[in-house]
């Protein structure tokens, strides 16, 4: 058996190329993060599995796929009654223009569609998932005039309390018998997936100890930002922040694929891993064909 190109290969589908399109579909959670052009064409009937869309901001390469997504969900060969919720940064004018257009042109939908604005720091439980899993939003730095958001998927888990960590199983069983399981265990929240659109580097505190970070890398270095937009990330600073955040795995959205291949070699980039001095595995998600 061949090893997967990158972690969660069987769960993630996506595409990311600067100015063209960005979207990531997480199959386990039935969530689409951003909705760039071509998402419905690439996912085809899998669009009917999407239950929630989380938009990072209102630039065209992140929302242009909404029109066809709704159209296919409404008319395609699938469950046309499956509800859809679209979450977006509050008071983002570009997204409000899109919402107005779709509201005017998609009046007779066969499914229940809800548009839900979000602020930084909000939490939203995923009721359809096993266990206690929720989304938590955080602000990203991308556009000076519009709010942009990143999203953590967080799972509430159980663990042994620290004061009982050195006890034997026999001793733990005795305490459970006397006081119950709640005495020795506690809940804790674990970030299991993080996504930040194509913003500047995500603050390490927002993604601390994340199991899987999906972070764009538009440029190899700061010098590659020839138009001096200062709105995106370059590879080295993404890796530095991920290391500081102690993330376990990182997937770089390789928007400048040709430059990455020039520096690291086509085979290394296309097969998913780059040899860097970082304490986690990383890969490059570039197109649906690669994943």
C-alpha positions in Angstrom: 0.0 0.0 0.0 1.2 3.5 -0.8 1.2 6.0 2.0 -1.2 9.0 1.7 0.0 12.2 0.1 -0.8 14.1 3.2 -2.7 13.6 6.5 -6.5 13.4 6.2 -6.2 12.7 2.5 -9.4 10.7 2.6 -11.3 13.5 4.4 -10.1 16.7 2.5 -10.7 17.8 -1.0 -9.7 21.3 -2.1 -8.1 23.7 -4.5 -6.1 26.9 -4.0 -4.5 29.2 -6.5 -3.9 32.9 -6.1 -6.6 35.1 -7.5 -8.4 32.1 -9.1 -10.0 30.0 -6.4 -9.8 28.7 -2.9 -12.0 26.1 -1.2 -11.6 23.2 1.2 -14.2 20.5 1.7 -13.9 18.5 5.0 -15.9 15.3 4.4 -16.1 14.2 8.0 -17.9 17.3 9.2 -19.8 18.0 5.9 -18.2 21.5 5.9 -17.0 23.6 3.0 -14.5 26.2 4.0 -14.7 29.0 1.5 -16.4 28.6 -1.9 -14.1 29.6 -4.8 -14.9 29.1 -8.4 -15.1 25.5 -9.6 -16.1 23.9 -6.3 -19.3 22.4 -7.6 -17.7 21.2 -10.8 -14.9 19.5 -8.8 -17.1 17.9 -6.1 -20.0 17.1 -8.4 -22.7 15.1 -6.5 -20.6 15.4 -3.3 -22.0 19.0 -3.0 -25.2 17.4 -1.6 -23.2 16.3 1.4 -22.3 19.8 2.4 -24.4 21.0 5.3 -22.4 24.1 6.2 -20.3 26.7 4.4 -17.9 28.9 6.4 -16.6 31.9 4.4 -13.4 33.6 5.5 -14.0 36.9 3.7 -15.7 38.3 0.6 -12.9 38.3 -2.1 -14.1 36.9 -5.4 -11.7 33.9 -5.4 -13.3 32.7 -2.1 -17.0 33.2 -2.9 -17.4 33.0 -6.7 -18.5 29.3 -6.5 -21.6 30.1 -4.4 -23.8 30.8 -7.4 -23.2 27.4 -9.0 -23.1 25.6 -5.6 -26.7 26.7 -4.9 -27.8 26.0 -8.4 -26.5 22.4 -8.4 -27.9 21.8 -4.9 -31.3 23.0 -6.2 -31.4 21.3 -9.6 -28.8 18.5 -9.6 -29.2 14.7 -9.2 -29.0 14.4 -5.4 -30.9 15.2 -2.2 -32.4 18.6 -3.3 -34.1 19.0 0.1 -30.9 18.8 2.3 -30.7 22.1 4.2 -27.7 24.4 3.9 -26.3 27.0 6.2 -23.8 29.6 5.0 -21.8 31.5 7.7 -19.9 34.7 6.9 -18.1 37.6 8.7 -20.6 40.1 9.9 -20.9 43.4 8.1 -18.6 42.3 5.3 -20.0 44.4 2.4 -18.7 42.2 -0.4 -20.5 39.2 1.1 -23.6 41.2 1.6 -23.6 42.1 -2.1 -23.4 38.4 -3.0 -26.1 37.6 -0.5 -28.4 40.2 -2.0 -27.7 38.9 -5.5 -28.4 35.3 -4.6 -31.5 36.2 -2.6 -32.9 37.9 -5.7 -31.9 35.3 -8.3 -32.4 32.1 -6.2 -36.0 32.6 -4.9 -37.4 29.1 -5.5 -34.9 26.8 -3.8 -35.9 23.3 -3.0 -34.0 23.3 0.3 -33.8 25.5 3.4 -31.0 28.0 3.0 -29.9 30.2 5.9 -27.3 33.0 5.9 -25.7 33.5 9.3 -23.3 36.4 10.2 -20.5 35.7 12.7 -18.2 37.7 14.9 -14.8 36.8 16.2 -14.9 34.5 19.3 -18.3 33.0 18.5 -18.9 29.3 19.1 -21.3 27.1 17.1 -22.0 23.5 18.1 -22.2 20.9 15.3 -25.3 19.1 16.5 -25.1 16.5 13.7 -21.7 15.2 14.8 -21.0 12.5 17.4 -19.7 13.7 20.7 -19.4 17.4 21.5 -17.8 19.2 18.5 -18.1 22.9 17.8 -16.7 25.7 15.6 -15.0 28.6 17.2 -14.2 31.7 15.1 -11.2 34.0 15.3 -10.3 37.2 13.5 -7.6 37.1 10.8 -5.6 39.9 9.2 -6.3 40.2 5.5 -8.4 43.2 4.5 -8.1 46.5 6.2 -11.7 47.5 5.4 -13.6 44.2 5.9 -13.7 41.7 8.7 -12.2 38.3 7.9 -12.4 35.2 10.0 -10.7 31.9 10.6 -12.3 28.8 12.0 -11.3 26.1 14.5 -13.1 22.8 14.8 -12.9 22.0 18.5 -13.8 18.7 20.2 -14.5 18.3 23.9 -12.7 15.3 25.2 -12.1 13.5 28.5 -8.8 12.8 30.2 -7.5 11.6 33.6 -7.0 14.4 36.1 -3.3 15.3 36.7 -3.4 14.5 40.4 -4.3 10.9 39.5 -1.8 10.4 36.7 0.7 8.4 38.7 -1.8 5.9 40.2 -2.0 2.3 39.2 -5.2 0.9 37.5 -6.0 -0.9 40.7 -5.9 2.4 42.7 -7.9 4.1 40.1 -10.5 1.4 40.2 -10.8 1.8 43.9 -11.4 5.5 43.6 -14.0 4.9 40.9 -15.8 2.4 43.1 -15.8 4.8 46.1 -16.5 8.1 44.3 -17.5 7.4 40.7 -15.8 8.0 37.4 -16.3 11.8 37.5 -13.9 12.0 40.4 -10.9 11.0 38.3 -11.7 12.5 34.9 -12.2 16.0 33.4 -13.2 17.6 30.2 -10.8 19.5 28.0 -11.2 21.2 24.6 -8.9 20.1 21.7 -8.6 21.9 18.4 -8.7 19.2 15.8 -8.8 21.3 12.6 -7.9 25.0 11.8 -8.5 27.1 8.7 -7.7 30.7 8.1 -8.4 31.5 4.4 -5.5 33.3 2.7 -4.8 35.8 5.5 -1.5 37.0 6.9 0.0 34.4 9.3 -2.5 33.2 11.9 -1.6 34.3 15.5 -0.2 31.2 17.3 -2.5 31.7 20.3 -5.5 31.2 18.0 -4.4 27.7 16.8 -2.5 26.5 19.9 -1.9 22.8 19.8 -4.1 22.3 16.8 -4.0 18.7 15.4 -4.3 19.9 11.8 -3.6 23.4 10.5 -4.7 24.4 7.0 -2.8 27.6 6.2 -2.1 29.3 2.9 1.4 30.2 1.7 1.0 32.6 -1.2 4.7 33.4 -1.4 8.0 31.7 -0.8 9.4 34.8 0.8 8.4 38.4 1.5 10.3 39.6 -1.7 7.9 37.6 -3.8 5.1 40.0 -2.9 6.0 42.2 -5.8 2.9 44.4 -5.5 3.4 44.8 -1.8 -0.1 43.8 -0.9 0.9 42.7 2.6 -2.3 40.8 2.9 -1.0 37.2 2.5 1.6 34.8 4.0 4.9 33.6 2.9 6.1 30.1 3.6 8.8 30.6 6.2 6.6 32.7 8.5 3.8 30.2 8.2 6.2 27.5 9.4 7.5 29.6 12.2 4.1 30.4 13.5 3.0 26.8 13.2 6.0 25.7 15.2 5.3 28.3 17.9 1.6 27.2 18.1 2.8 23.6 18.5 0.6 22.3 15.7 0.9 18.6 15.0 0.3 18.7 11.2 0.1 21.5 8.7 -1.3 21.6 5.2 0.0 24.6 3.2 -2.4 26.0 0.5 0.3 26.2 -2.2 -1.0 29.1 -4.2 2.4 29.8 -5.9 2.9 26.2 -7.0 5.4 26.9 -9.8 7.7 28.8 -7.4 7.4 26.0 -4.7 8.4 23.5 -7.4 11.3 25.6 -8.5 12.7 25.8 -5.0 11.9 22.3 -3.7 11.5 20.2 -6.8 8.3 19.1 -8.6 8.2 15.6 -7.2 8.6 16.7 -3.5 5.9 19.3 -3.8 3.4 17.1 -5.7 3.9 14.2 -3.4 3.2 16.2 -0.4 6.1 16.7 2.0 8.9 19.1 2.2 12.0 18.5 4.3 12.2 21.4 6.7 13.4 21.7 10.3 10.0 21.7 11.9 8.5 19.4 14.4 5.5 18.4 12.4 4.6 17.0 9.0 3.5 19.3 6.3 2.2 19.0 2.8 0.9 21.1 -0.1 -2.7 21.0 -1.2 -2.9 22.3 -4.7 -5.7 20.8 -6.7 -8.4 18.2 -6.6 -6.3 16.0 -8.8 -3.6 16.0 -6.1 -5.9 15.0 -3.3 
